[in-house]
Amino acid sequence: MNDKKKIRAAVIGLGVGAHQAKTLSMYSNCQLDWICDFDEKKLKKFGQEFPKANQTTNDKDVLNDPNIDLVCIASYDQFHYQQVITALNNGKNVYVEKPICLTKKEILDIYQKLKTYPNLRLSSNLVLRTCPLFEKVRKAVQKNEMGDIYHLEADYLWGRKEKLISGWRSDTKLYSIIHGAAIHMIDLVLWITGKRPVSVQALGSNIIAKDTKQKNNDFAIILLKFENNMSIKISAHGGCVHPHFHSLKVYGANSSFIHESVGTFWVDSSNPDQKFRPETTEYPAKTKRDEALISFLNSIIDINKNSLVSEKEVFDSMSICLSAEQAIKTGQIVDIEYL
């Protein structure tokens, strides 16, 4: 793309999308042309914040506009697939809120569609990579400072039962706590380790939301196996009694890293008399989360630049999520099939 040309962008869905609209409006090589939401009150509210952008309640106005180069899709999960496909068919780059779709057929369709448009880019809002604390852990693992890594644990403590039992999530037939929550931790551990698991076991339950409209699992636990026998345990707690938090533990041959709500530490010895080494690097660093979208914008402007979350990494995380769902349904260990 000619770096003298501004990216003409649009946002569909003004929940998380409102933050993306703000990032787009502040990016020097971008012009925010459209904001879209079916809620007219919300649209009017953000229309005042982005007065130069056209407003619509119809996503077709955005997706069919030939002048739009990039669409940020932050609508409800069940709409992502069709909006992504339509955007690609209409020659638009896509930045989509996780999950990019809900089924194996849908992910295959998107993968094949993207292959037919090699000049288009796709990424997803997997923003935990922007957190300085997790970046520091990644560097320690990549530099082998902890010794051989043999196990990680990553827990998504959502603590937002009210969002599960009412609103669009409770009305979505295929809503998935794995696609909607665990995917963040899946992407995080793949990024930290630089490795892909070969198989998955998983369990799920609906105990917290059992007497509500939400009929899908509100909890899932996933066990990933790697070729070198490293293992990773990931859990997603939709309705837990706990503040929103991303817990992470990394166990190496020489040291361990513990990040929990009660504190963050490096453990350098098994001696009970040796104190843990505290870690104070910033978490959760929400103000840095726009870096994921900015890196994507930079990759559109300059094809030699990489997005923080590549297309391949988006498809890898979704492949694991879909295999984990299959493992829950079958009760079997599932070999992960990557695209």
C-alpha positions as CSV (number, residue, x, y, z in Angstrom):
1,M,0.0,0.0,0.0
2,N,1.3,3.5,-0.8
3,D,2.4,5.0,2.4
4,K,1.1,8.4,1.2
5,K,-2.4,7.1,1.1
6,K,-4.5,7.0,4.3
7,I,-6.2,3.8,5.3
8,R,-9.9,4.4,5.1
9,A,-11.4,2.4,8.0
10,A,-14.7,1.4,9.6
11,V,-15.8,-0.2,12.9
12,I,-18.7,-2.6,13.3
13,G,-19.8,-2.9,16.9
14,L,-19.2,-0.2,19.5
15,G,-18.5,-2.2,22.6
16,V,-14.8,-3.1,22.3
17,G,-15.1,-1.5,18.9
18,A,-15.4,2.0,20.5
19,H,-11.8,1.6,21.7
20,Q,-10.7,0.6,18.2
21,A,-12.5,3.6,16.7
22,K,-10.5,5.8,19.0
23,T,-7.2,4.2,18.0
24,L,-8.1,4.5,14.3
25,S,-9.1,8.2,14.7
26,M,-5.7,9.0,16.3
27,Y,-3.6,7.1,13.8
28,S,-1.9,9.6,11.5
29,N,-2.3,7.4,8.3
30,C,-5.9,6.5,8.9
31,Q,-9.3,8.0,8.3
32,L,-12.3,6.7,10.2
33,D,-15.1,6.8,7.7
34,W,-17.8,4.7,9.3
35,I,-19.0,3.6,12.8
36,C,-21.8,0.9,12.9
37,D,-23.9,-0.5,15.7
38,F,-27.5,-1.7,15.7
39,D,-28.1,0.2,19.0
40,E,-29.1,3.7,17.8
41,K,-28.5,5.3,21.2
42,K,-25.0,3.9,21.4
43,L,-24.4,5.0,17.8
44,K,-25.6,8.5,18.5
45,K,-23.4,8.7,21.6
46,F,-20.2,7.7,19.8
47,G,-21.2,9.8,16.8
48,Q,-20.6,12.8,19.0
49,E,-17.1,11.4,19.8
50,F,-16.3,10.7,16.1
51,P,-18.2,13.5,14.3
52,K,-16.4,13.0,11.0
53,A,-17.5,9.4,10.7
54,N,-20.7,8.3,8.9
55,Q,-23.1,6.4,11.2
56,T,-25.2,3.4,10.3
57,T,-27.1,0.6,12.0
58,N,-26.7,-1.6,8.9
59,D,-23.3,-3.4,8.5
60,K,-23.9,-3.7,4.7
61,D,-23.3,0.1,4.4
62,V,-19.8,-0.5,5.7
63,L,-19.0,-3.8,4.1
64,N,-20.2,-2.7,0.6
65,D,-18.5,0.7,0.6
66,P,-15.8,0.4,-2.1
67,N,-13.7,3.1,-0.5
68,I,-13.1,1.2,2.8
69,D,-9.7,-0.5,3.1
70,L,-10.0,-1.9,6.6
71,V,-13.0,-3.1,8.7
72,C,-12.7,-3.6,12.5
73,I,-15.3,-6.2,13.4
74,A,-16.4,-6.1,17.0
75,S,-19.9,-7.3,16.7
76,Y,-21.4,-10.3,18.6
77,D,-19.6,-13.6,18.0
78,Q,-22.3,-15.2,15.8
79,F,-22.0,-12.4,13.2
80,H,-18.2,-12.5,12.8
81,Y,-18.0,-15.2,10.2
82,Q,-20.3,-13.7,7.6
83,Q,-18.9,-10.2,8.2
84,V,-15.3,-11.4,7.7
85,I,-16.2,-13.3,4.5
86,T,-18.1,-10.3,3.1
87,A,-15.3,-8.0,4.0
88,L,-12.7,-10.2,2.3
89,N,-14.9,-10.6,-0.8
90,N,-15.1,-6.8,-1.0
91,G,-11.4,-6.3,-0.9
92,K,-11.0,-5.2,2.7
93,N,-8.4,-6.0,5.4
94,V,-10.0,-7.4,8.5
95,Y,-9.2,-6.9,12.2
96,V,-11.7,-9.0,14.1
97,E,-12.5,-9.4,17.8
98,K,-12.0,-13.0,19.0
99,P,-13.3,-15.5,18.0
100,I,-13.1,-14.9,14.3
101,C,-15.8,-17.5,13.9
102,L,-17.6,-20.4,15.8
103,T,-17.2,-23.7,13.8
104,K,-14.7,-25.7,11.9
105,K,-16.5,-25.2,8.6
106,E,-16.4,-21.4,9.1
107,I,-12.7,-21.3,9.9
108,L,-11.9,-23.4,6.8
109,D,-14.0,-21.0,4.7
110,I,-12.2,-18.0,6.0
111,Y,-8.8,-19.7,5.6
112,Q,-9.5,-20.6,2.0
113,K,-11.1,-17.2,1.2
114,L,-8.0,-15.4,2.5
115,K,-5.7,-17.5,0.3
116,T,-7.6,-16.2,-2.7
117,Y,-6.8,-12.6,-1.7
118,P,-3.0,-12.7,-1.0
119,N,-2.8,-8.9,-0.8
120,L,-5.3,-8.7,2.1
121,R,-4.4,-8.9,5.8
122,L,-6.3,-10.4,8.8
123,S,-5.6,-10.2,12.5
124,S,-7.5,-10.6,15.7
125,N,-7.8,-8.7,19.0
126,L,-5.6,-11.0,21.1
127,V,-4.2,-8.2,23.2
128,L,-2.5,-10.0,26.1
129,R,0.7,-9.9,24.0
130,T,0.8,-6.2,24.6
131,C,1.2,-6.5,28.4
132,P,4.8,-5.7,29.5
133,L,4.7,-8.3,32.2
134,F,3.9,-11.1,29.8
135,E,6.5,-9.8,27.3
136,K,9.2,-10.0,30.0
137,V,8.2,-13.7,30.8
138,R,8.3,-14.5,27.1
139,K,11.8,-13.1,26.8
140,A,12.9,-15.1,29.8
141,V,11.5,-18.3,28.2
142,Q,12.9,-17.6,24.7
143,K,16.4,-16.9,26.2
144,N,16.2,-20.1,28.2
145,E,16.8,-18.1,31.4
146,M,14.5,-20.5,33.3
147,G,15.9,-23.7,31.9
148,D,13.9,-26.2,30.0
149,I,10.1,-25.4,30.4
150,Y,8.1,-28.4,31.3
151,H,4.7,-27.0,32.4
152,L,2.6,-23.8,32.2
153,E,-0.7,-23.0,33.8
154,A,-2.9,-20.1,32.4
155,D,-6.2,-19.3,33.9
156,Y,-8.7,-16.8,32.6
157,L,-10.7,-15.6,35.6
158,W,-13.5,-13.7,33.9
159,G,-15.7,-13.2,36.9
160,R,-18.5,-11.7,34.9
161,K,-21.5,-14.1,35.4
162,E,-24.0,-11.4,34.5
163,K,-22.6,-11.2,31.0
164,L,-23.0,-14.9,30.5
165,I,-26.5,-15.3,31.8
166,S,-28.1,-12.3,30.0
167,G,-27.8,-10.5,26.7
168,W,-26.4,-11.9,23.5
169,R,-24.2,-14.6,25.0
170,S,-27.2,-16.3,26.6
171,D,-29.1,-16.1,23.3
172,T,-26.3,-17.5,21.1
173,K,-26.8,-21.2,20.4
174,L,-23.1,-21.8,19.8
175,Y,-21.6,-19.5,22.4
176,S,-18.3,-21.0,23.7
177,I,-16.4,-20.1,26.8
178,I,-13.3,-21.5,25.0
179,H,-13.7,-19.3,22.0
180,G,-14.7,-16.3,24.1
181,A,-12.2,-16.5,27.0
182,A,-9.8,-19.4,26.9
183,I,-8.5,-18.3,23.5
184,H,-6.7,-15.4,25.1
185,M,-4.7,-17.7,27.3
186,I,-4.2,-20.2,24.5
187,D,-2.7,-17.4,22.3
188,L,-0.6,-16.1,25.2
189,V,1.1,-19.5,26.0
190,L,1.7,-20.2,22.3
191,W,3.4,-16.8,22.0
192,I,5.4,-17.2,25.2
193,T,6.7,-20.7,24.3
194,G,6.9,-20.4,20.5
195,K,5.6,-23.9,20.3
196,R,2.4,-25.6,19.1
197,P,0.7,-28.5,21.0
198,V,0.0,-31.7,19.2
199,S,-3.1,-32.9,21.2
200,V,-5.7,-31.7,23.6
201,Q,-7.9,-33.1,26.4
202,A,-10.7,-31.0,27.8
203,L,-13.7,-30.9,30.3
204,G,-16.5,-28.4,30.6
205,S,-19.4,-27.6,33.0
206,N,-22.4,-25.4,33.3
207,I,-22.8,-25.4,37.1
208,I,-22.7,-21.7,37.7
209,A,-25.2,-20.9,34.9
210,K,-27.3,-24.0,35.1
211,D,-30.6,-22.3,36.2
212,T,-30.3,-19.5,33.7
213,K,-30.8,-18.9,30.0
214,Q,-27.2,-19.8,29.3
215,K,-27.2,-23.4,28.3
216,N,-23.6,-23.7,27.2
217,N,-20.6,-24.3,29.4
218,D,-19.6,-21.5,31.7
219,F,-16.3,-23.2,32.6
220,A,-13.7,-25.2,30.7
221,I,-10.4,-26.8,31.5
222,I,-7.9,-27.7,28.8
223,L,-4.7,-29.9,28.8
224,L,-2.3,-29.4,25.9
225,K,0.5,-31.9,25.1
226,F,3.6,-31.0,23.1
227,E,6.0,-33.1,21.1
228,N,8.7,-32.7,23.8
229,N,6.2,-33.7,26.5
230,M,5.8,-30.2,27.8
231,S,2.3,-29.7,29.1
232,I,0.0,-26.7,29.5
233,K,-3.2,-26.4,31.5
234,I,-5.6,-23.7,30.6
235,S,-8.9,-22.8,32.3
236,A,-11.7,-20.4,31.6
237,H,-13.9,-19.4,34.5
238,G,-16.9,-17.5,33.2
239,G,-18.9,-17.1,36.4
240,C,-16.2,-17.3,39.1
241,V,-16.3,-15.2,42.2
242,H,-13.1,-13.4,41.5
243,P,-12.0,-10.1,40.0
244,H,-11.1,-10.2,36.3
245,F,-7.6,-11.5,36.1
246,H,-5.2,-13.5,33.9
247,S,-3.2,-15.9,36.1
248,L,0.0,-17.4,34.7
249,K,2.5,-19.9,36.1
250,V,5.6,-21.1,34.2
251,Y,7.7,-23.9,35.5
252,G,11.3,-24.4,34.3
253,A,14.2,-26.6,35.3
254,N,16.0,-23.6,37.0
255,S,13.2,-21.3,38.1
256,S,9.5,-20.7,38.3
257,F,7.3,-17.7,37.6
258,I,4.0,-17.1,39.5
259,H,1.5,-14.4,38.6
260,E,-1.6,-14.5,40.7
261,S,-4.0,-11.9,42.1
262,V,-2.2,-12.1,45.5
263,G,1.2,-11.3,43.9
264,T,3.7,-11.8,41.1
265,F,7.1,-13.6,41.8
266,W,10.0,-15.4,40.5
267,V,11.0,-18.5,42.5
268,D,14.7,-19.2,42.2
269,S,15.1,-21.9,44.8
270,S,13.3,-24.8,46.5
271,N,14.8,-23.6,49.8
272,P,11.8,-22.6,52.0
273,D,14.0,-20.0,53.7
274,Q,14.8,-18.2,50.5
275,K,12.3,-15.4,49.7
276,F,10.6,-15.2,46.4
277,R,11.8,-12.4,44.0
278,P,9.0,-10.0,43.4
279,E,8.2,-8.8,39.9
280,T,6.7,-5.4,39.4
281,T,6.5,-5.1,35.6
282,E,3.2,-3.5,34.5
283,Y,0.1,-5.6,34.4
284,P,-2.6,-5.5,33.0
285,A,-1.4,-2.4,31.0
286,K,-4.8,-1.8,29.4
287,T,-3.6,1.5,27.8
288,K,-1.1,-0.5,25.7
289,R,-3.7,-2.8,24.2
290,D,-4.1,-0.5,21.2
291,E,-0.6,-1.6,20.1
292,A,-2.1,-4.8,18.6
293,L,-4.3,-2.8,16.2
294,I,-1.5,-0.2,15.5
295,S,0.9,-3.0,14.5
296,F,-1.8,-4.3,12.1
297,L,-2.2,-0.8,10.6
298,N,1.5,-0.6,10.2
299,S,1.6,-3.9,8.4
300,I,-1.1,-2.7,5.9
301,I,0.9,0.5,5.2
302,D,4.2,-1.4,4.9
303,I,4.0,-5.0,3.7
304,N,7.5,-5.6,5.1
305,K,6.2,-5.0,8.6
306,N,4.7,-7.8,10.7
307,S,1.5,-7.5,12.7
308,L,1.8,-8.4,16.4
309,V,-0.7,-11.2,15.8
310,S,-0.2,-12.8,12.4
311,E,-2.9,-14.6,10.4
312,K,-1.1,-17.9,11.0
313,E,-1.2,-17.4,14.8
314,V,-4.9,-16.5,14.6
315,F,-5.7,-19.7,12.8
316,D,-3.4,-21.7,15.2
317,S,-5.3,-20.5,18.3
318,M,-8.7,-21.2,16.6
319,S,-7.6,-24.7,15.6
320,I,-6.8,-25.5,19.2
321,C,-10.1,-24.0,20.4
322,L,-12.1,-26.1,18.0
323,S,-10.1,-29.2,18.9
324,A,-10.8,-28.5,22.6
325,E,-14.5,-28.2,22.0
326,Q,-14.3,-31.6,20.1
327,A,-12.5,-33.1,23.1
328,I,-15.2,-31.9,25.5
329,K,-18.0,-33.4,23.3
330,T,-16.3,-36.7,22.7
331,G,-14.5,-37.2,26.0
332,Q,-11.5,-38.2,24.0
333,I,-7.9,-37.0,23.5
334,V,-8.0,-35.1,20.2
335,D,-5.1,-34.6,17.8
336,I,-5.0,-31.0,16.8
337,E,-5.4,-30.4,13.1
338,Y,-3.8,-27.0,12.0
339,L,-4.7,-25.2,8.9
